[in-house]
Amino acid sequence: MTYSVEFSDLAFKQLKKLEKETQTKVISALERCRIRPYDHVKKVVGTDYYRLKAGKYRVLMRIDGKRLVVFVVAVAYREKIYKNLEG
């Protein structure tokens, strides 16, 4: 079964601000992860989130296995994405 991908308002805005080439990398990474998401992501320690690499960017997401939904929470440069999770 294939998972659907949903974006938070914040993640959608962040994706739209990226260059077209980077947007393509992020979308391609999400497409790969739709069939078996757990094969492509890593758990973010101490949270309910997973991360997906897309070049120098990271996609922060939650995965709902019951509804088959990948919910994208944020898309940002790898050094900045985790700052909002701290403290």
KOLDRENKE-762442 format. One record per atom (N, C-alpha, C, O): residue in three letters; x, y, z; chain; atom name; residue number from 1. Coordinates in nm, 3 decimals. Layout:
BEGIN
<site "ALA" <X Y Z> "A" "CA" NUM>
...
This chain:
BEGIN
<site "MET" <0.083 -0.119 0.000> "A" "N" 1>
<site "MET" <0.000 0.000 0.000> "A" "CA" 1>
<site "MET" <0.088 0.125 0.000> "A" "C" 1>
<site "MET" <0.198 0.126 0.055> "A" "O" 1>
<site "THR" <0.038 0.228 -0.061> "A" "N" 2>
<site "THR" <0.111 0.353 -0.072> "A" "CA" 2>
<site "THR" <0.058 0.455 0.029> "A" "C" 2>
<site "THR" <-0.063 0.471 0.045> "A" "O" 2>
<site "TYR" <0.150 0.522 0.093> "A" "N" 3>
<site "TYR" <0.114 0.628 0.188> "A" "CA" 3>
<site "TYR" <0.084 0.756 0.110> "A" "C" 3>
<site "TYR" <0.142 0.781 0.004> "A" "O" 3>
<site "SER" <-0.005 0.836 0.164> "A" "N" 4>
<site "SER" <-0.026 0.969 0.106> "A" "CA" 4>
<site "SER" <0.063 1.067 0.182> "A" "C" 4>
<site "SER" <0.102 1.042 0.296> "A" "O" 4>
<site "VAL" <0.095 1.179 0.118> "A" "N" 5>
<site "VAL" <0.180 1.281 0.179> "A" "CA" 5>
<site "VAL" <0.097 1.407 0.199> "A" "C" 5>
<site "VAL" <0.035 1.457 0.106> "A" "O" 5>
<site "GLU" <0.098 1.457 0.322> "A" "N" 6>
<site "GLU" <0.028 1.581 0.355> "A" "CA" 6>
<site "GLU" <0.130 1.678 0.414> "A" "C" 6>
<site "GLU" <0.223 1.638 0.483> "A" "O" 6>
<site "PHE" <0.110 1.807 0.387> "A" "N" 7>
<site "PHE" <0.201 1.911 0.435> "A" "CA" 7>
<site "PHE" <0.130 1.999 0.537> "A" "C" 7>
<site "PHE" <0.013 2.032 0.521> "A" "O" 7>
<site "SER" <0.203 2.038 0.641> "A" "N" 8>
<site "SER" <0.152 2.142 0.730> "A" "CA" 8>
<site "SER" <0.163 2.274 0.653> "A" "C" 8>
<site "SER" <0.234 2.282 0.553> "A" "O" 8>
<site "ASP" <0.093 2.376 0.698> "A" "N" 9>
<site "ASP" <0.101 2.507 0.632> "A" "CA" 9>
<site "ASP" <0.245 2.558 0.632> "A" "C" 9>
<site "ASP" <0.293 2.611 0.532> "A" "O" 9>
<site "LEU" <0.313 2.541 0.745> "A" "N" 10>
<site "LEU" <0.452 2.586 0.757> "A" "CA" 10>
<site "LEU" <0.542 2.512 0.658> "A" "C" 10>
<site "LEU" <0.622 2.575 0.588> "A" "O" 10>
<site "ALA" <0.529 2.381 0.651> "A" "N" 11>
<site "ALA" <0.614 2.302 0.562> "A" "CA" 11>
<site "ALA" <0.590 2.339 0.416> "A" "C" 11>
<site "ALA" <0.684 2.345 0.337> "A" "O" 11>
<site "PHE" <0.465 2.365 0.380> "A" "N" 12>
<site "PHE" <0.433 2.403 0.242> "A" "CA" 12>
<site "PHE" <0.497 2.538 0.207> "A" "C" 12>
<site "PHE" <0.550 2.555 0.098> "A" "O" 12>
<site "LYS" <0.490 2.633 0.300> "A" "N" 13>
<site "LYS" <0.553 2.763 0.278> "A" "CA" 13>
<site "LYS" <0.705 2.750 0.265> "A" "C" 13>
<site "LYS" <0.767 2.812 0.179> "A" "O" 13>
<site "GLN" <0.764 2.667 0.352> "A" "N" 14>
<site "GLN" <0.908 2.647 0.348> "A" "CA" 14>
<site "GLN" <0.950 2.583 0.215> "A" "C" 14>
<site "GLN" <1.052 2.622 0.157> "A" "O" 14>
<site "LEU" <0.874 2.487 0.168> "A" "N" 15>
<site "LEU" <0.905 2.421 0.042> "A" "CA" 15>
<site "LEU" <0.897 2.519 -0.074> "A" "C" 15>
<site "LEU" <0.983 2.518 -0.163> "A" "O" 15>
<site "LYS" <0.796 2.603 -0.075> "A" "N" 16>
<site "LYS" <0.778 2.700 -0.184> "A" "CA" 16>
<site "LYS" <0.889 2.805 -0.189> "A" "C" 16>
<site "LYS" <0.917 2.860 -0.296> "A" "O" 16>
<site "LYS" <0.954 2.833 -0.076> "A" "N" 17>
<site "LYS" <1.061 2.932 -0.072> "A" "CA" 17>
<site "LYS" <1.193 2.878 -0.125> "A" "C" 17>
<site "LYS" <1.284 2.956 -0.156> "A" "O" 17>
<site "LEU" <1.205 2.747 -0.136> "A" "N" 18>
<site "LEU" <1.330 2.686 -0.183> "A" "CA" 18>
<site "LEU" <1.345 2.704 -0.334> "A" "C" 18>
<site "LEU" <1.248 2.726 -0.405> "A" "O" 18>
<site "GLU" <1.470 2.692 -0.380> "A" "N" 19>
<site "GLU" <1.495 2.696 -0.524> "A" "CA" 19>
<site "GLU" <1.430 2.575 -0.589> "A" "C" 19>
<site "GLU" <1.407 2.473 -0.524> "A" "O" 19>
<site "LYS" <1.399 2.586 -0.718> "A" "N" 20>
<site "LYS" <1.329 2.479 -0.790> "A" "CA" 20>
<site "LYS" <1.405 2.347 -0.784> "A" "C" 20>
<site "LYS" <1.344 2.242 -0.766> "A" "O" 20>
<site "GLU" <1.537 2.352 -0.798> "A" "N" 21>
<site "GLU" <1.617 2.229 -0.793> "A" "CA" 21>
<site "GLU" <1.605 2.160 -0.657> "A" "C" 21>
<site "GLU" <1.593 2.038 -0.650> "A" "O" 21>
<site "THR" <1.607 2.239 -0.550> "A" "N" 22>
<site "THR" <1.594 2.183 -0.416> "A" "CA" 22>
<site "THR" <1.453 2.131 -0.393> "A" "C" 22>
<site "THR" <1.436 2.027 -0.330> "A" "O" 22>
<site "GLN" <1.352 2.202 -0.443> "A" "N" 23>
<site "GLN" <1.215 2.154 -0.433> "A" "CA" 23>
<site "GLN" <1.202 2.017 -0.499> "A" "C" 23>
<site "GLN" <1.137 1.927 -0.444> "A" "O" 23>
<site "THR" <1.264 2.001 -0.615> "A" "N" 24>
<site "THR" <1.259 1.875 -0.687> "A" "CA" 24>
<site "THR" <1.323 1.763 -0.605> "A" "C" 24>
<site "THR" <1.271 1.652 -0.602> "A" "O" 24>
<site "LYS" <1.435 1.791 -0.539> "A" "N" 25>
<site "LYS" <1.501 1.691 -0.455> "A" "CA" 25>
<site "LYS" <1.411 1.648 -0.339> "A" "C" 25>
<site "LYS" <1.400 1.530 -0.308> "A" "O" 25>
<site "VAL" <1.347 1.746 -0.277> "A" "N" 26>
<site "VAL" <1.260 1.716 -0.163> "A" "CA" 26>
<site "VAL" <1.140 1.632 -0.208> "A" "C" 26>
<site "VAL" <1.106 1.533 -0.144> "A" "O" 26>
<site "ILE" <1.076 1.672 -0.318> "A" "N" 27>
<site "ILE" <0.960 1.598 -0.368> "A" "CA" 27>
<site "ILE" <1.000 1.456 -0.409> "A" "C" 27>
<site "ILE" <0.927 1.361 -0.381> "A" "O" 27>
<site "SER" <1.115 1.442 -0.474> "A" "N" 28>
<site "SER" <1.163 1.309 -0.513> "A" "CA" 28>
<site "SER" <1.188 1.220 -0.392> "A" "C" 28>
<site "SER" <1.152 1.102 -0.392> "A" "O" 28>
<site "ALA" <1.248 1.277 -0.288> "A" "N" 29>
<site "ALA" <1.273 1.202 -0.165> "A" "CA" 29>
<site "ALA" <1.141 1.157 -0.102> "A" "C" 29>
<site "ALA" <1.130 1.044 -0.054> "A" "O" 29>
<site "LEU" <1.041 1.245 -0.102> "A" "N" 30>
<site "LEU" <0.910 1.210 -0.047> "A" "CA" 30>
<site "LEU" <0.841 1.102 -0.130> "A" "C" 30>
<site "LEU" <0.775 1.014 -0.074> "A" "O" 30>
<site "GLU" <0.854 1.109 -0.261> "A" "N" 31>
<site "GLU" <0.795 1.007 -0.348> "A" "CA" 31>
<site "GLU" <0.855 0.869 -0.320> "A" "C" 31>
<site "GLU" <0.783 0.769 -0.318> "A" "O" 31>
<site "ARG" <0.986 0.864 -0.300> "A" "N" 32>
<site "ARG" <1.053 0.737 -0.270> "A" "CA" 32>
<site "ARG" <1.001 0.679 -0.139> "A" "C" 32>
<site "ARG" <0.991 0.557 -0.124> "A" "O" 32>
<site "CYS" <0.970 0.765 -0.046> "A" "N" 33>
<site "CYS" <0.933 0.720 0.088> "A" "CA" 33>
<site "CYS" <0.785 0.684 0.099> "A" "C" 33>
<site "CYS" <0.742 0.641 0.206> "A" "O" 33>
<site "ARG" <0.707 0.700 -0.005> "A" "N" 34>
<site "ARG" <0.563 0.674 0.002> "A" "CA" 34>
<site "ARG" <0.530 0.524 0.011> "A" "C" 34>
<site "ARG" <0.427 0.489 0.068> "A" "O" 34>
<site "ILE" <0.613 0.437 -0.043> "A" "N" 35>
<site "ILE" <0.582 0.295 -0.044> "A" "CA" 35>
<site "ILE" <0.617 0.229 0.090> "A" "C" 35>
<site "ILE" <0.534 0.162 0.151> "A" "O" 35>
<site "ARG" <0.739 0.250 0.135> "A" "N" 36>
<site "ARG" <0.784 0.197 0.264> "A" "CA" 36>
<site "ARG" <0.860 0.308 0.338> "A" "C" 36>
<site "ARG" <0.983 0.311 0.333> "A" "O" 36>
<site "PRO" <0.789 0.397 0.403> "A" "N" 37>
<site "PRO" <0.856 0.515 0.462> "A" "CA" 37>
<site "PRO" <0.963 0.481 0.565> "A" "C" 37>
<site "PRO" <1.063 0.552 0.574> "A" "O" 37>
<site "TYR" <0.945 0.377 0.641> "A" "N" 38>
<site "TYR" <1.041 0.346 0.747> "A" "CA" 38>
<site "TYR" <1.176 0.302 0.693> "A" "C" 38>
<site "TYR" <1.275 0.303 0.766> "A" "O" 38>
<site "ASP" <1.183 0.263 0.566> "A" "N" 39>
<site "ASP" <1.311 0.226 0.504> "A" "CA" 39>
<site "ASP" <1.395 0.348 0.468> "A" "C" 39>
<site "ASP" <1.515 0.335 0.446> "A" "O" 39>
<site "HIS" <1.335 0.466 0.462> "A" "N" 40>
<site "HIS" <1.403 0.585 0.413> "A" "CA" 40>
<site "HIS" <1.425 0.693 0.519> "A" "C" 40>
<site "HIS" <1.491 0.793 0.493> "A" "O" 40>
<site "VAL" <1.369 0.673 0.637> "A" "N" 41>
<site "VAL" <1.375 0.777 0.739> "A" "CA" 41>
<site "VAL" <1.448 0.727 0.863> "A" "C" 41>
<site "VAL" <1.469 0.607 0.881> "A" "O" 41>
<site "LYS" <1.485 0.822 0.949> "A" "N" 42>
<site "LYS" <1.541 0.790 1.080> "A" "CA" 42>
<site "LYS" <1.460 0.864 1.185> "A" "C" 42>
<site "LYS" <1.413 0.975 1.162> "A" "O" 42>
<site "LYS" <1.445 0.802 1.299> "A" "N" 43>
<site "LYS" <1.373 0.862 1.411> "A" "CA" 43>
<site "LYS" <1.458 0.974 1.471> "A" "C" 43>
<site "LYS" <1.579 0.959 1.488> "A" "O" 43>
<site "VAL" <1.396 1.085 1.502> "A" "N" 44>
<site "VAL" <1.463 1.194 1.572> "A" "CA" 44>
<site "VAL" <1.455 1.162 1.721> "A" "C" 44>
<site "VAL" <1.346 1.153 1.777> "A" "O" 44>
<site "VAL" <1.569 1.145 1.782> "A" "N" 45>
<site "VAL" <1.577 1.101 1.922> "A" "CA" 45>
<site "VAL" <1.501 1.197 2.014> "A" "C" 45>
<site "VAL" <1.517 1.319 2.006> "A" "O" 45>
<site "GLY" <1.420 1.139 2.101> "A" "N" 46>
<site "GLY" <1.349 1.217 2.202> "A" "CA" 46>
<site "GLY" <1.222 1.284 2.151> "A" "C" 46>
<site "GLY" <1.164 1.366 2.222> "A" "O" 46>
<site "THR" <1.178 1.251 2.028> "A" "N" 47>
<site "THR" <1.056 1.312 1.972> "A" "CA" 47>
<site "THR" <0.972 1.205 1.903> "A" "C" 47>
<site "THR" <1.010 1.089 1.897> "A" "O" 47>
<site "ASP" <0.857 1.247 1.853> "A" "N" 48>
<site "ASP" <0.771 1.160 1.772> "A" "CA" 48>
<site "ASP" <0.798 1.178 1.623> "A" "C" 48>
<site "ASP" <0.725 1.123 1.540> "A" "O" 48>
<site "TYR" <0.900 1.254 1.589> "A" "N" 49>
<site "TYR" <0.927 1.289 1.449> "A" "CA" 49>
<site "TYR" <1.028 1.195 1.384> "A" "C" 49>
<site "TYR" <1.108 1.128 1.450> "A" "O" 49>
<site "TYR" <1.021 1.193 1.252> "A" "N" 50>
<site "TYR" <1.120 1.123 1.169> "A" "CA" 50>
<site "TYR" <1.182 1.226 1.078> "A" "C" 50>
<site "TYR" <1.123 1.330 1.050> "A" "O" 50>
<site "ARG" <1.304 1.197 1.030> "A" "N" 51>
<site "ARG" <1.369 1.288 0.937> "A" "CA" 51>
<site "ARG" <1.402 1.213 0.809> "A" "C" 51>
<site "ARG" <1.431 1.094 0.810> "A" "O" 51>
<site "LEU" <1.396 1.287 0.701> "A" "N" 52>
<site "LEU" <1.426 1.235 0.569> "A" "CA" 52>
<site "LEU" <1.529 1.327 0.506> "A" "C" 52>
<site "LEU" <1.512 1.449 0.506> "A" "O" 52>
<site "LYS" <1.636 1.270 0.452> "A" "N" 53>
<site "LYS" <1.739 1.351 0.388> "A" "CA" 53>
<site "LYS" <1.699 1.383 0.244> "A" "C" 53>
<site "LYS" <1.646 1.298 0.172> "A" "O" 53>
<site "ALA" <1.724 1.507 0.205> "A" "N" 54>
<site "ALA" <1.703 1.551 0.067> "A" "CA" 54>
<site "ALA" <1.818 1.648 0.035> "A" "C" 54>
<site "ALA" <1.801 1.770 0.043> "A" "O" 54>
<site "GLY" <1.933 1.593 0.000> "A" "N" 55>
<site "GLY" <2.051 1.676 -0.021> "A" "CA" 55>
<site "GLY" <2.094 1.736 0.110> "A" "C" 55>
<site "GLY" <2.110 1.665 0.209> "A" "O" 55>
<site "LYS" <2.113 1.868 0.113> "A" "N" 56>
<site "LYS" <2.153 1.938 0.235> "A" "CA" 56>
<site "LYS" <2.033 1.979 0.320> "A" "C" 56>
<site "LYS" <2.048 2.043 0.423> "A" "O" 56>
<site "TYR" <1.915 1.941 0.276> "A" "N" 57>
<site "TYR" <1.792 1.975 0.347> "A" "CA" 57>
<site "TYR" <1.737 1.853 0.417> "A" "C" 57>
<site "TYR" <1.767 1.739 0.382> "A" "O" 57>
<site "ARG" <1.654 1.879 0.517> "A" "N" 58>
<site "ARG" <1.588 1.772 0.590> "A" "CA" 58>
<site "ARG" <1.439 1.797 0.590> "A" "C" 58>
<site "ARG" <1.392 1.910 0.593> "A" "O" 58>
<site "VAL" <1.366 1.687 0.585> "A" "N" 59>
<site "VAL" <1.220 1.691 0.592> "A" "CA" 59>
<site "VAL" <1.184 1.628 0.726> "A" "C" 59>
<site "VAL" <1.217 1.512 0.752> "A" "O" 59>
<site "LEU" <1.117 1.703 0.810> "A" "N" 60>
<site "LEU" <1.074 1.656 0.940> "A" "CA" 60>
<site "LEU" <0.929 1.612 0.927> "A" "C" 60>
<site "LEU" <0.845 1.687 0.876> "A" "O" 60>
<site "MET" <0.899 1.490 0.972> "A" "N" 61>
<site "MET" <0.764 1.436 0.948> "A" "CA" 61>
<site "MET" <0.718 1.346 1.060> "A" "C" 61>
<site "MET" <0.796 1.302 1.145> "A" "O" 61>
<site "ARG" <0.589 1.320 1.057> "A" "N" 62>
<site "ARG" <0.527 1.217 1.141> "A" "CA" 62>
<site "ARG" <0.468 1.114 1.047> "A" "C" 62>
<site "ARG" <0.423 1.148 0.937> "A" "O" 62>
<site "ILE" <0.467 0.990 1.089> "A" "N" 63>
<site "ILE" <0.413 0.883 1.006> "A" "CA" 63>
<site "ILE" <0.298 0.817 1.080> "A" "C" 63>
<site "ILE" <0.315 0.771 1.193> "A" "O" 63>
<site "ASP" <0.182 0.812 1.017> "A" "N" 64>
<site "ASP" <0.064 0.747 1.074> "A" "CA" 64>
<site "ASP" <0.041 0.617 0.997> "A" "C" 64>
<site "ASP" <-0.013 0.618 0.887> "A" "O" 64>
<site "GLY" <0.083 0.506 1.056> "A" "N" 65>
<site "GLY" <0.072 0.376 0.992> "A" "CA" 65>
<site "GLY" <-0.070 0.325 0.979> "A" "C" 65>
<site "GLY" <-0.098 0.243 0.891> "A" "O" 65>
<site "LYS" <-0.159 0.370 1.065> "A" "N" 66>
<site "LYS" <-0.298 0.325 1.058> "A" "CA" 66>
<site "LYS" <-0.373 0.391 0.943> "A" "C" 66>
<site "LYS" <-0.450 0.326 0.873> "A" "O" 66>
<site "ARG" <-0.350 0.521 0.923> "A" "N" 67>
<site "ARG" <-0.417 0.594 0.815> "A" "CA" 67>
<site "ARG" <-0.334 0.599 0.687> "A" "C" 67>
<site "ARG" <-0.381 0.648 0.585> "A" "O" 67>
<site "LEU" <-0.210 0.548 0.693> "A" "N" 68>
<site "LEU" <-0.118 0.548 0.579> "A" "CA" 68>
<site "LEU" <-0.091 0.691 0.531> "A" "C" 68>
<site "LEU" <-0.106 0.723 0.413> "A" "O" 68>
<site "VAL" <-0.050 0.776 0.626> "A" "N" 69>
<site "VAL" <-0.023 0.916 0.595> "A" "CA" 69>
<site "VAL" <0.116 0.954 0.645> "A" "C" 69>
<site "VAL" <0.154 0.924 0.758> "A" "O" 69>
<site "VAL" <0.191 1.021 0.557> "A" "N" 70>
<site "VAL" <0.317 1.085 0.595> "A" "CA" 70>
<site "VAL" <0.284 1.233 0.607> "A" "C" 70>
<site "VAL" <0.251 1.297 0.506> "A" "O" 70>
<site "PHE" <0.293 1.289 0.727> "A" "N" 71>
<site "PHE" <0.259 1.429 0.749> "A" "CA" 71>
<site "PHE" <0.388 1.510 0.764> "A" "C" 71>
<site "PHE" <0.460 1.495 0.863> "A" "O" 71>
<site "VAL" <0.416 1.595 0.667> "A" "N" 72>
<site "VAL" <0.538 1.675 0.666> "A" "CA" 72>
<site "VAL" <0.517 1.797 0.755> "A" "C" 72>
<site "VAL" <0.427 1.877 0.733> "A" "O" 72>
<site "VAL" <0.602 1.809 0.856> "A" "N" 73>
<site "VAL" <0.591 1.916 0.955> "A" "CA" 73>
<site "VAL" <0.676 2.036 0.916> "A" "C" 73>
<site "VAL" <0.634 2.150 0.932> "A" "O" 73>
<site "ALA" <0.798 2.009 0.865> "A" "N" 74>
<site "ALA" <0.890 2.118 0.831> "A" "CA" 74>
<site "ALA" <0.990 2.072 0.725> "A" "C" 74>
<site "ALA" <1.022 1.954 0.715> "A" "O" 74>
<site "VAL" <1.037 2.169 0.648> "A" "N" 75>
<site "VAL" <1.142 2.147 0.548> "A" "CA" 75>
<site "VAL" <1.242 2.260 0.565> "A" "C" 75>
<site "VAL" <1.207 2.377 0.551> "A" "O" 75>
<site "ALA" <1.367 2.226 0.597> "A" "N" 76>
<site "ALA" <1.466 2.331 0.621> "A" "CA" 76>
<site "ALA" <1.607 2.276 0.600> "A" "C" 76>
<site "ALA" <1.629 2.156 0.589> "A" "O" 76>
<site "TYR" <1.702 2.369 0.596> "A" "N" 77>
<site "TYR" <1.843 2.334 0.585> "A" "CA" 77>
<site "TYR" <1.881 2.250 0.706> "A" "C" 77>
<site "TYR" <1.830 2.273 0.816> "A" "O" 77>
<site "ARG" <1.969 2.155 0.687> "A" "N" 78>
<site "ARG" <1.999 2.055 0.791> "A" "CA" 78>
<site "ARG" <2.044 2.114 0.923> "A" "C" 78>
<site "ARG" <2.017 2.054 1.028> "A" "O" 78>
<site "GLU" <2.111 2.228 0.923> "A" "N" 79>
<site "GLU" <2.158 2.286 1.049> "A" "CA" 79>
<site "GLU" <2.050 2.364 1.123> "A" "C" 79>
<site "GLU" <2.065 2.393 1.241> "A" "O" 79>
<site "LYS" <1.943 2.399 1.055> "A" "N" 80>
<site "LYS" <1.840 2.483 1.115> "A" "CA" 80>
<site "LYS" <1.714 2.408 1.157> "A" "C" 80>
<site "LYS" <1.638 2.457 1.240> "A" "O" 80>
<site "ILE" <1.691 2.292 1.101> "A" "N" 81>
<site "ILE" <1.562 2.225 1.122> "A" "CA" 81>
<site "ILE" <1.538 2.180 1.265> "A" "C" 81>
<site "ILE" <1.424 2.176 1.312> "A" "O" 81>
<site "TYR" <1.645 2.146 1.335> "A" "N" 82>
<site "TYR" <1.629 2.091 1.471> "A" "CA" 82>
<site "TYR" <1.624 2.199 1.578> "A" "C" 82>
<site "TYR" <1.592 2.168 1.693> "A" "O" 82>
<site "LYS" <1.654 2.324 1.546> "A" "N" 83>
<site "LYS" <1.659 2.430 1.647> "A" "CA" 83>
<site "LYS" <1.525 2.453 1.713> "A" "C" 83>
<site "LYS" <1.520 2.483 1.833> "A" "O" 83>
<site "ASN" <1.414 2.440 1.638> "A" "N" 84>
<site "ASN" <1.282 2.460 1.696> "A" "CA" 84>
<site "ASN" <1.239 2.346 1.788> "A" "C" 84>
<site "ASN" <1.147 2.361 1.869> "A" "O" 84>
<site "LEU" <1.305 2.232 1.776> "A" "N" 85>
<site "LEU" <1.272 2.117 1.860> "A" "CA" 85>
<site "LEU" <1.336 2.126 1.997> "A" "C" 85>
<site "LEU" <1.291 2.060 2.091> "A" "O" 85>
<site "GLU" <1.440 2.205 2.009> "A" "N" 86>
<site "GLU" <1.513 2.214 2.136> "A" "CA" 86>
<site "GLU" <1.432 2.290 2.240> "A" "C" 86>
<site "GLU" <1.365 2.389 2.211> "A" "O" 86>
<site "GLY" <1.439 2.239 2.361> "A" "N" 87>
<site "GLY" <1.387 2.300 2.478> "A" "CA" 87>
<site "GLY" <1.256 2.359 2.473> "A" "C" 87>
<site "GLY" <1.208 2.412 2.574> "A" "O" 87>
